[in-house]
Amino acid sequence: MSSTPPPPANVLEGKVVVVGAGVAGLVTAHLLAEAGADVTVIEKMDVPGGLARSYVYDDQYVFDCGPHRFDTTNPNVDAYLKRVLAAGGTFFPRKSEVFFEGKYYAWPIKPQNLLQLPKGLAAKAFVDLAINDLKDYGSDTFENYILRQYGPTLYEHFFLGYSQKFLGIHPRETHSDWAKVGINRAILDDKAQMQNLFQLLKSTLLQFDKKPQHFLYPTHGMYEAWEAVSRLFQQHGGRLILDTPARMEGGNGRVDAVWAGDERIEADTVIWTAPITLACKQLGLTVPRLTYLGLLLYNVMVEEGCPRDYQWCYYGARDLLINRVSIPRFFSPETAPPGTTGYCCEVTCMEGDERWTHAERLIDWVVDDLVKVGLVSSRRKVGDVRVERLPDSYPVYHQRYPGELDQARRSLAGFSNLHLAGRTGLFWYNNMDHSMENAMQLSSRLLREAGVAEAREASLAQGA
């Protein structure tokens, strides 16, 4: 006869331990500490921010882990940022592009770009639109989903190559969720739906008089936001332990303690934002067959201006190593010295594979790619290249992932004082703003369970 699991812990009574000082972990910790909870955050990296951290070189160049920015049309995110970003930031109109068949196109697509497409390709794509309803495609894989929604022409010329290049697996082995979520994550505009060719055409025609989205970016780099949140968290009595691995200890339906290196911290509530696979392993559960992509960042410093003014661009061609390039100076000019440009070039891999282990050997290939796509005039203009490795950057939505994820969450739900959060903890392909929303919702729920009045709960999320 199984024992009754212990009741959930009161977040305001006892010790709260947050594993991971990424966006979700840090914001949750701040909101709970502000409400009076005793909170400790353990982070394996030497700075806060997680996948939204920054790299600063020689106090001159700042690079983020790809194109991070805040969408202030989200009222909760906007209110929270007004509280924590006392130093303010830069507001800028979005400009993103895609490099396709040797040319640059605005992304999301604009009407004038349709005229730039090769005529044969455009004609075939619209034939697909006309007859695709007569074909029977499934919807269980990325391949079938894209074929059904966009037709074989766009699938073969764009989606197939980019997806396989990015994930390292064939689209027929990829779950359809990757298409549904991935496309809209790349668009970032709820009004510009592109789930099929009809929506693509409609959204494109609506772009004529549409004003571009505006985003907020901390003046000197994304790290300013996480330093500000960390500072506020510590002012409310929170403890932040950096450059230290965390390990859970537990049994009988609860996590008893979390080790921060050699220090054992008894925990009444644990918020886990590290990989869900690691949580299962540490608690002696069956480890799900879930994998995360590693990310190699080639931060290239160039002694010349940039011929294009996009913030980020997708590169799907198979002969290019780079997947995406972001340009920090077009988020804020303070991220690079005048007359120079920094390029953050992303290359995906699996942690421990050949690329990961010997990433420095690929520097010349990355630089050659920048020259090939017209961003750098000559290799002689490149002053320095720094390579950064980011493990567990993207959840891989393999066909089998829903069942594996469901089983892992069910197993971990048996620990009454353990809560999963964030991109890696939930195995959730999300944006930074989604992680902030997740943190607000989790902290509100925990405070509500602790008896905090709704008015106080709302004030925490909205910054009143």
Backbone torsions as a table, in degrees:
resi	resn	phi	psi	omega
1	MET	NA	123.6	-175.1
2	SER	-76.5	148.0	179.8
3	SER	-78.5	153.6	178.6
4	THR	-73.4	129.2	-179.5
5	PRO	-64.1	147.4	179.9
6	PRO	-64.3	153.5	179.6
7	PRO	-68.8	156.4	177.4
8	PRO	-58.2	145.3	-179.6
9	ALA	-75.3	150.1	172.9
10	ASN	-82.8	118.9	-172.1
11	VAL	-64.0	-20.7	179.8
12	LEU	-94.1	0.7	178.7
13	GLU	-123.5	106.4	-179.0
14	GLY	106.7	-170.5	-173.2
15	LYS	-94.5	133.1	172.8
16	VAL	-106.3	128.4	176.3
17	VAL	-117.9	125.6	177.0
18	VAL	-107.8	124.1	178.0
19	VAL	-98.3	111.7	-179.8
20	GLY	109.2	121.6	177.7
21	ALA	-103.8	38.6	170.0
22	GLY	-78.6	-166.6	-174.7
23	VAL	-59.6	-54.3	-176.9
24	ALA	-63.6	-45.7	-177.8
25	GLY	-64.9	-43.7	-175.7
26	LEU	-70.2	-42.8	-179.6
27	VAL	-67.9	-40.8	176.5
28	THR	-60.0	-46.6	-179.5
29	ALA	-60.1	-43.1	-179.8
30	HIS	-61.2	-48.5	-177.0
31	LEU	-65.3	-37.6	179.2
32	LEU	-70.8	-42.7	178.8
33	ALA	-63.6	-38.2	178.7
34	GLU	-62.4	-30.9	179.3
35	ALA	-83.7	-3.2	176.8
36	GLY	109.4	4.9	179.9
37	ALA	-77.6	153.2	176.6
38	ASP	-92.2	104.5	-169.2
39	VAL	-122.2	134.7	171.4
40	THR	-121.4	133.7	176.9
41	VAL	-112.0	132.3	177.8
42	ILE	-115.7	125.7	-177.0
43	GLU	-130.4	130.4	-177.9
44	LYS	-75.3	-25.4	178.2
45	MET	-82.7	168.2	-176.1
46	ASP	-88.3	-3.7	176.1
47	VAL	-138.9	155.0	176.8
48	PRO	-77.0	166.3	176.7
49	GLY	121.5	-25.1	179.1
50	GLY	57.8	-127.5	179.8
51	LEU	-73.3	-4.4	176.6
52	ALA	-110.4	19.9	179.9
53	ARG	-73.1	174.4	176.6
54	SER	-124.2	156.8	173.0
55	TYR	-117.8	127.3	-178.6
56	VAL	-116.5	124.9	-177.8
57	TYR	-115.8	123.7	174.9
58	ASP	55.9	27.9	-179.7
59	ASP	55.5	24.2	-179.1
60	GLN	-125.7	-48.0	-177.4
61	TYR	-102.7	135.7	175.7
62	VAL	-122.8	129.7	176.1
63	PHE	-126.8	137.0	170.7
64	ASP	-96.5	177.4	178.6
65	CYS	-86.5	65.6	-174.4
66	GLY	95.3	-171.3	-173.7
67	PRO	-83.7	83.6	177.3
68	HIS	-93.8	139.6	-179.8
69	ARG	-164.5	163.3	-178.5
70	PHE	-103.8	133.5	175.7
71	ASP	-93.8	102.2	-174.1
72	THR	-83.6	5.1	171.2
73	THR	-75.8	-13.5	173.5
74	ASN	-81.1	114.3	-172.9
75	PRO	-63.2	-35.1	179.8
76	ASN	-67.8	-45.0	178.5
77	VAL	-64.1	-43.6	-178.9
78	ASP	-60.5	-45.9	-179.1
79	ALA	-64.2	-40.8	-179.6
80	TYR	-65.7	-42.7	-178.6
81	LEU	-66.0	-33.6	178.4
82	LYS	-63.8	-27.1	177.5
83	ARG	-78.8	-45.4	-168.5
84	VAL	-90.8	-27.3	-177.7
85	LEU	-95.7	70.2	-179.6
86	ALA	-62.0	-30.1	-179.0
87	ALA	-78.2	-6.2	179.0
88	GLY	75.8	-155.2	-177.8
89	GLY	-178.2	-168.7	179.3
90	THR	-107.4	136.9	172.9
91	PHE	-101.7	134.0	-177.4
92	PHE	-143.3	147.6	175.2
93	PRO	-76.6	139.4	-179.4
94	ARG	-66.0	135.8	167.8
95	LYS	-141.8	105.9	177.9
96	SER	-125.2	155.4	-174.0
97	GLU	-138.8	169.8	172.4
98	VAL	-132.8	136.7	179.1
99	PHE	-97.7	113.9	-171.9
100	PHE	-137.7	126.4	178.9
101	GLU	53.1	40.5	175.0
102	GLY	80.2	5.2	180.0
103	LYS	-128.9	159.2	176.5
104	TYR	-96.5	135.8	176.7
105	TYR	-129.6	144.9	175.1
106	ALA	-64.3	145.7	176.3
107	TRP	-132.8	124.9	-1.5
108	PRO	-61.1	156.2	-173.1
109	ILE	-62.4	139.6	176.9
110	LYS	-109.0	159.9	-174.8
111	PRO	-54.8	-42.1	-177.2
112	GLN	-64.7	-23.6	-179.4
113	ASN	-71.1	-26.8	178.6
114	LEU	-60.9	-34.5	-179.7
115	LEU	-72.4	-18.0	-178.8
116	GLN	-86.9	-16.5	-179.5
117	LEU	-64.9	146.1	174.0
118	PRO	-54.2	133.0	-172.6
119	LYS	-58.2	-41.9	-179.4
120	GLY	-63.0	-40.5	-179.8
121	LEU	-67.0	-44.7	179.4
122	ALA	-62.3	-41.6	-179.3
123	ALA	-62.8	-44.6	179.8
124	LYS	-64.0	-38.4	-179.7
125	ALA	-63.4	-40.0	-179.3
126	PHE	-76.8	-25.7	170.7
127	VAL	-65.0	-41.9	176.0
128	ASP	-56.2	-42.8	-179.4
129	LEU	-60.0	-38.5	-175.6
130	ALA	-74.2	-34.9	-172.5
131	ILE	-110.8	-1.5	-172.1
132	ASN	-65.0	-28.6	179.6
133	ASP	-66.6	-17.3	-179.8
134	LEU	-83.4	-8.8	-177.9
135	LYS	-101.1	152.3	-177.6
136	ASP	-109.4	100.4	175.9
137	TYR	-109.5	148.8	173.2
138	GLY	-79.4	-173.8	179.6
139	SER	-136.5	14.1	-173.9
140	ASP	-86.5	-22.6	-178.3
141	THR	-117.7	163.2	175.4
142	PHE	-57.3	-45.0	-177.7
143	GLU	-59.1	-52.4	-178.5
144	ASN	-65.0	-38.2	-180.0
145	TYR	-61.7	-47.4	-178.6
146	ILE	-67.8	-40.7	177.7
147	LEU	-59.9	-42.7	-178.6
148	ARG	-69.3	-38.6	-174.7
149	GLN	-85.0	-37.6	-172.6
150	TYR	-117.6	-17.9	-178.7
151	GLY	91.0	165.2	-173.9
152	PRO	-68.4	-28.2	-176.2
153	THR	-65.6	-54.7	179.5
154	LEU	-67.4	-33.5	176.8
155	TYR	-59.2	-50.5	-175.3
156	GLU	-71.0	-35.0	-174.2
157	HIS	-89.2	-20.8	-177.1
158	PHE	-130.9	-60.5	-170.8
159	PHE	-66.3	-40.3	-177.7
160	LEU	-58.9	-54.2	-176.0
161	GLY	-64.8	-45.5	-176.7
162	TYR	-66.3	-43.8	-178.3
163	SER	-64.0	-45.2	-179.5
164	GLN	-67.1	-37.5	177.9
165	LYS	-65.2	-41.5	-176.4
166	PHE	-72.9	-50.6	-173.4
167	LEU	-87.0	-25.4	-177.9
168	GLY	82.4	6.7	176.2
169	ILE	-131.5	155.2	-177.3
170	HIS	-69.9	145.8	179.8
171	PRO	-56.7	-24.2	178.2
172	ARG	-76.8	-11.2	174.2
173	GLU	-98.4	-2.6	-176.6
174	THR	-100.3	136.1	-179.2
175	HIS	-67.7	148.9	-179.4
176	SER	-62.2	-22.5	177.6
177	ASP	-58.2	-30.6	-179.8
178	TRP	-63.8	-36.5	177.4
179	ALA	-71.8	-47.5	-176.5
180	LYS	-60.7	-46.5	-176.5
181	VAL	-81.8	-43.7	-173.5
182	GLY	-61.4	-42.0	-178.3
183	ILE	-63.7	-47.3	-179.5
184	ASN	-71.2	-28.2	174.5
185	ARG	-64.3	-35.6	-179.5
186	ALA	-74.7	-28.9	-178.2
187	ILE	-79.5	-46.3	176.8
188	LEU	68.6	9.2	-177.2
189	ASP	-126.1	111.1	-177.2
190	ASP	-60.3	-25.4	-177.6
191	LYS	-86.3	-12.7	-179.2
192	ALA	-104.7	69.9	-178.1
193	GLN	-74.1	137.6	-178.9
194	MET	-138.7	46.3	-178.0
195	GLN	-82.9	-8.7	172.9
196	ASN	-161.1	177.7	-175.1
197	LEU	-65.4	-35.1	177.5
198	PHE	-62.3	-46.4	178.9
199	GLN	-65.7	-37.5	177.8
200	LEU	-59.3	-46.5	-179.7
201	LEU	-65.2	-44.5	-180.0
202	LYS	-61.6	-47.7	-179.5
203	SER	-63.8	-37.8	-179.6
204	THR	-64.2	-44.8	-179.3
205	LEU	-66.9	-26.3	179.2
206	LEU	-79.3	-3.8	-176.4
207	GLN	-81.2	-8.5	-173.1
208	PHE	-55.8	-51.9	-176.1
209	ASP	-109.3	14.8	-174.8
210	LYS	-78.4	132.2	175.5
211	LYS	-78.5	141.0	-178.9
212	PRO	-67.8	152.8	174.3
213	GLN	-63.0	150.4	174.3
214	HIS	-117.8	138.2	-179.9
215	PHE	-121.3	161.7	176.8
216	LEU	-109.7	138.0	179.6
217	TYR	-138.8	131.5	177.9
218	PRO	-57.6	141.3	-168.7
219	THR	-53.5	-43.4	-173.1
220	HIS	-104.8	0.3	-179.7
221	GLY	141.2	158.6	-177.3
222	MET	-61.3	-25.8	-179.3
223	TYR	-59.1	-26.9	179.7
224	GLU	-60.1	-37.0	-179.5
225	ALA	-64.9	-45.0	-174.8
226	TRP	-76.5	-28.9	171.7
227	GLU	-65.9	-38.8	179.3
228	ALA	-66.1	-45.1	179.3
229	VAL	-64.3	-41.5	178.8
230	SER	-61.5	-40.9	-179.4
231	ARG	-65.2	-44.1	178.4
232	LEU	-65.4	-40.2	177.7
233	PHE	-59.0	-44.8	-178.6
234	GLN	-72.4	-30.8	176.2
235	GLN	-64.5	-26.0	177.5
236	HIS	-91.7	16.0	175.0
237	GLY	92.8	3.2	179.6
238	GLY	-71.8	152.2	178.9
239	ARG	-114.2	127.7	-178.6
240	LEU	-115.3	116.4	-179.7
241	ILE	-108.4	113.4	-178.1
242	LEU	-103.8	164.5	174.6
243	ASP	56.3	37.5	-174.7
244	THR	-142.0	128.2	177.2
245	PRO	-74.9	154.0	179.6
246	ALA	-116.6	146.6	177.7
247	ARG	-143.3	128.3	-179.7
248	MET	-86.5	149.2	176.7
249	GLU	-130.7	125.8	-177.9
250	GLY	-171.1	173.3	179.8
251	GLY	175.3	169.4	178.6
252	ASN	57.3	37.9	172.5
253	GLY	85.1	12.6	176.3
254	ARG	-157.0	157.1	172.6
255	VAL	-88.8	122.3	-176.3
256	ASP	-86.3	-35.6	-175.7
257	ALA	-157.4	160.7	172.5
258	VAL	-126.5	128.4	177.9
259	TRP	-87.9	128.7	171.8
260	ALA	-105.8	92.2	-171.6
261	GLY	65.5	-118.8	179.5
262	ASP	-94.7	0.1	-178.9
263	GLU	-95.4	126.5	178.4
264	ARG	-95.3	123.8	-178.7
265	ILE	-115.8	113.6	177.0
266	GLU	-66.1	135.6	-172.3
267	ALA	-125.6	128.9	173.2
268	ASP	-92.6	-30.9	175.6
269	THR	-136.0	133.0	178.5
270	VAL	-122.9	128.5	175.2
271	ILE	-112.7	118.3	-171.1
272	TRP	-109.3	118.1	177.6
273	THR	-117.1	2.9	175.1
274	ALA	-77.9	176.1	-178.7
275	PRO	-54.4	137.2	-179.8
276	ILE	-63.7	-28.9	177.9
277	THR	-64.9	-38.4	179.4
278	LEU	-69.2	-35.9	177.2
279	ALA	-61.4	-45.1	178.7
280	CYS	-62.2	-42.8	-179.2
281	LYS	-63.0	-45.0	-176.8
282	GLN	-67.9	-28.8	-178.5
283	LEU	-96.4	10.8	174.2
284	GLY	73.2	25.1	179.2
285	LEU	-96.9	165.5	174.2
286	THR	-61.3	125.8	-178.1
287	VAL	-81.4	122.5	-177.7
288	PRO	-68.3	153.9	176.5
289	ARG	-84.0	68.3	177.3
290	LEU	-117.9	138.6	-178.1
291	THR	-127.0	154.2	177.3
292	TYR	-120.3	141.9	173.6
293	LEU	-75.7	143.9	167.5
294	GLY	-90.0	157.4	-178.6
295	LEU	-128.9	127.0	173.5
296	LEU	-100.6	127.4	177.2
297	LEU	-108.6	120.6	174.3
298	TYR	-103.8	102.0	-177.8
299	ASN	-92.3	105.0	-170.5
300	VAL	-103.2	125.2	180.0
301	MET	-105.8	119.7	-171.1
302	VAL	-118.9	136.4	-176.0
303	GLU	-91.9	55.3	175.0
304	GLU	-166.2	165.8	176.9
305	GLY	-73.5	175.0	-177.9
306	CYS	-103.2	132.1	-179.6
307	PRO	-74.3	-14.2	177.6
308	ARG	-122.2	153.1	-175.2
309	ASP	-117.8	27.9	176.2
310	TYR	-75.8	157.4	171.8
311	GLN	-82.3	-37.3	176.1
312	TRP	-153.9	156.5	-176.8
313	CYS	-146.1	143.2	178.5
314	TYR	-97.3	135.6	179.6
315	TYR	-122.1	104.4	-174.8
316	GLY	-97.9	-9.2	-176.6
317	ALA	-60.9	136.4	-175.6
318	ARG	-70.1	-23.9	-179.6
319	ASP	-81.4	-3.1	175.3
320	LEU	-101.3	136.3	177.3
321	LEU	-75.4	-36.8	-174.6
322	ILE	-71.3	142.4	176.0
323	ASN	-98.2	-39.8	-177.5
324	ARG	-152.4	145.6	176.9
325	VAL	-126.8	132.7	173.3
326	SER	-120.8	151.5	-174.9
327	ILE	-122.2	100.7	-173.8
328	PRO	-56.4	-33.7	-174.8
329	ARG	-65.3	-18.9	178.1
330	PHE	-92.3	1.4	163.4
331	PHE	-91.9	-42.6	175.8
332	SER	-157.1	130.7	-179.6
333	PRO	-66.4	-13.7	-178.8
334	GLU	-75.4	-3.7	-174.9
335	THR	-89.5	-0.1	177.7
336	ALA	-153.8	148.3	177.5
337	PRO	-62.2	151.6	178.7
338	PRO	-55.3	140.0	177.7
339	GLY	80.7	3.2	179.4
340	THR	-123.1	170.2	179.1
341	THR	-141.2	139.6	171.4
342	GLY	-109.3	133.7	177.1
343	TYR	-117.3	123.6	173.5
344	CYS	-96.3	107.8	-176.2
345	CYS	-104.2	124.2	-176.0
346	GLU	-101.4	134.7	175.5
347	VAL	-133.4	125.4	-179.7
348	THR	-90.1	154.7	178.9
349	CYS	-164.6	-174.1	171.9
350	MET	-110.4	136.5	-179.3
351	GLU	-55.3	127.7	178.3
352	GLY	93.2	-8.3	-179.4
353	ASP	-80.5	-173.8	-174.7
354	GLU	-61.3	-43.7	179.1
355	ARG	-62.5	-46.4	-177.6
356	TRP	-61.1	-46.4	-175.4
357	THR	-68.8	-38.7	-174.9
358	HIS	-118.3	43.6	-175.5
359	ALA	-59.5	-34.2	-177.2
360	GLU	-64.0	-25.7	179.3
361	ARG	-68.5	-14.9	-176.5
362	LEU	-95.9	2.8	-177.1
363	ILE	-58.5	-45.8	-179.0
364	ASP	-61.4	-38.3	178.9
365	TRP	-63.2	-43.3	179.0
366	VAL	-62.0	-45.7	179.7
367	VAL	-62.8	-42.0	177.9
368	ASP	-61.8	-37.6	176.7
369	ASP	-61.3	-42.8	-179.7
370	LEU	-62.9	-36.7	176.4
371	VAL	-68.8	-43.9	-176.2
372	LYS	-61.5	-37.9	-177.5
373	VAL	-91.2	6.5	171.9
374	GLY	85.1	16.0	179.6
375	LEU	-88.7	-28.2	-179.9
376	VAL	-124.2	132.5	-175.8
377	SER	-74.8	-31.6	-177.0
378	SER	-159.6	148.7	176.9
379	ARG	-57.9	-27.7	-178.2
380	ARG	-66.1	-18.1	-180.0
381	LYS	-80.7	-10.9	-178.3
382	VAL	-81.8	117.8	-178.9
383	GLY	-85.6	-40.8	-177.1
384	ASP	-159.7	154.8	174.8
385	VAL	-136.0	125.8	176.0
386	ARG	-112.3	137.6	-179.9
387	VAL	-107.0	128.5	177.8
388	GLU	-123.4	139.8	179.9
389	ARG	-110.1	127.8	178.8
390	LEU	-121.6	106.4	176.2
391	PRO	-75.8	160.8	171.7
392	ASP	54.2	47.5	-174.5
393	SER	-86.8	-40.0	-178.6
394	TYR	-131.2	133.2	171.0
395	PRO	-70.1	138.9	179.0
396	VAL	-94.9	115.3	-179.0
397	TYR	-85.9	71.9	174.1
398	HIS	-67.2	159.3	-179.1
399	GLN	-52.9	-34.4	-175.1
400	ARG	-85.1	-2.6	-167.9
401	TYR	-62.0	-36.7	-176.6
402	PRO	-59.5	-44.1	179.9
403	GLY	-67.0	-41.1	179.1
404	GLU	-64.2	-42.2	-179.0
405	LEU	-67.9	-41.9	179.9
406	ASP	-61.5	-42.6	179.9
407	GLN	-65.3	-40.3	179.3
408	ALA	-64.0	-43.5	-179.8
409	ARG	-66.5	-37.4	177.6
410	ARG	-63.8	-42.6	-179.5
411	SER	-64.4	-44.5	-178.5
412	LEU	-71.9	-24.7	177.2
413	ALA	-65.8	-15.1	176.4
414	GLY	-70.9	-10.1	176.8
415	PHE	-100.2	106.1	-167.7
416	SER	-65.5	-24.4	-176.7
417	ASN	-105.4	16.5	-179.4
418	LEU	-108.7	131.9	-179.9
419	HIS	-129.3	130.3	178.4
420	LEU	-91.2	145.6	179.7
421	ALA	-155.4	160.8	171.7
422	GLY	81.1	-179.7	-174.4
423	ARG	-63.2	-50.8	-176.6
424	THR	-83.7	-32.1	-179.7
425	GLY	-68.1	-34.1	-180.0
426	LEU	-97.8	-4.5	-174.4
427	PHE	53.6	60.5	-167.6
428	TRP	-131.7	119.2	177.0
429	TYR	-79.3	100.1	-174.6
430	ASN	-133.6	174.2	172.6
431	ASN	-101.2	169.2	-177.2
432	MET	-59.0	-38.9	179.6
433	ASP	-64.5	-34.7	177.9
434	HIS	-65.2	-38.0	178.1
435	SER	-65.2	-36.4	177.2
436	MET	-65.9	-43.3	176.6
437	GLU	-61.1	-42.8	178.2
438	ASN	-59.0	-41.2	179.1
439	ALA	-64.7	-42.1	179.8
440	MET	-65.1	-41.8	179.8
441	GLN	-66.7	-42.4	-179.9
442	LEU	-65.9	-46.5	-179.5
443	SER	-64.3	-38.5	177.8
444	SER	-63.1	-43.2	-179.9
445	ARG	-64.3	-43.4	-179.7
446	LEU	-64.5	-39.1	178.7
447	LEU	-70.8	-36.1	176.7
448	ARG	-63.9	-42.1	177.5
449	GLU	-64.9	-25.4	178.6
450	ALA	-85.5	-0.8	176.2
451	GLY	94.3	11.3	178.3
452	VAL	-71.8	135.2	-177.2
453	ALA	-62.7	151.2	-178.8
454	GLU	-57.8	-36.4	-179.1
455	ALA	-63.0	-41.7	179.5
456	ARG	-68.0	-38.6	178.2
457	GLU	-59.2	-46.8	-179.3
458	ALA	-64.7	-37.1	-178.8
459	SER	-65.0	-32.7	179.3
460	LEU	-65.8	-43.5	-178.4
461	ALA	-72.4	-38.8	-173.9
462	GLN	-93.4	-11.4	178.0
463	GLY	80.6	21.5	-179.7
464	ALA	-74.7	NA	NA
